[in-house]
């Protein structure tokens, strides 16, 4: 059984279950739709609250790790020595080829 056919079976099964629940319900369509909307809104709000709690916990744990020094890398102190400092580039372009300005008569 491939993943695609399993996913298709899940989707079709849930669609058939929702349709049969809608058709065989003892409430009117508007009441059932209202109940479904209320439950969906309630579940959405619960998920948002849970996600906020998870993010807050992750931030607290990250702050704890950073204050413990496990992830803190102090800045590197470079010592200035002739080996670590590059020499200035040589500018000898004008020495090799002097600029020749042609005589222009106006």
N, C-alpha and C positions, 0 to 999 in steps of 0.2 A: 504494500500500500504506500503510495507516494504522499508527500506532504500536501500536495495540491488537492488530491482527492479527499484527504482527511479534512482539510480546511473547508472544502466545498460541502462536505457532509455536515460539518459543524454549522456552517452558515444556513444550509437548507433546513436542518433540524430546528435551529432556533427560529427561523422564519415560520416554519409550519407550526411550531409550538406557540409562537406569539399570535398567529392567525387563529388557531383553534381556541386559545384562551380568550381572544377578543370576541369570537363568534359564540362561544358557549358560556360567556360570563352572565351572571345574574343581574348585573347592573346595566343601565343604559349606556350607550356609547359615550355621551358627554361626561357622565360620572366616571366611567372607566378611564377616559382620557385625562380627566382632572386628577384622578388618583395616580395614574402613571406619571404625569408631569410633576406632581408633588413628590413622589418617591424618587424620580430622577433628580430633581432639584436638591432633595435631601442628601442623596448619595453624592452628588457633585460637591455640595458644601462639606460633607464629611471628608471627601478625598482632598479638598483644598486645605482643610485644617490639618489633616494627616501629613500632607506634603510640606506645609509650613513647619510643622513640628520636626519632621525629618531634616529639613534644611537647617533649622535652628540647632539641632543636635550635632549635625555635621560641622557647622561653624564653630560650635563650642569645642568639639574635639580637635578641630584644626588649630584653634587658638591655643589649646592646651599643648599640642605637639610643638607649635612654634615657640611657646614660652619655655618648654623643656629644653630647647636648644638642639633638638634632633635635626631640624630642617634649617637652622640658622647658619648661614655661611658668612663669617666676618669678611669685610672688604680686604682685598689683597693689598699689602703695602709694598710698593715698588721702590727699590733702592736705585738712586740715580748714580750710575757708574758709566765710564766710557763704553763698557760692553753693552749696556742696556739702552744707550742713547744713540740714535742714528746720526751720522755725520750729515751736515747740510749738503744739499746737492751742489755740484760744481756747475757754474754758469760760465762756460767758455765758448758759447756759440758766437759771440761777437769777435773773439780773438781769432778764430779759424777763418771765417769768411767775413771780411769787412763789407759793410753795406755800400754798394756801388749805386750812385745816383746818376742816371744818364743826363747828359747835357741836353736840355730841351730849349730850343730857341723859340721865343714867342714873338 
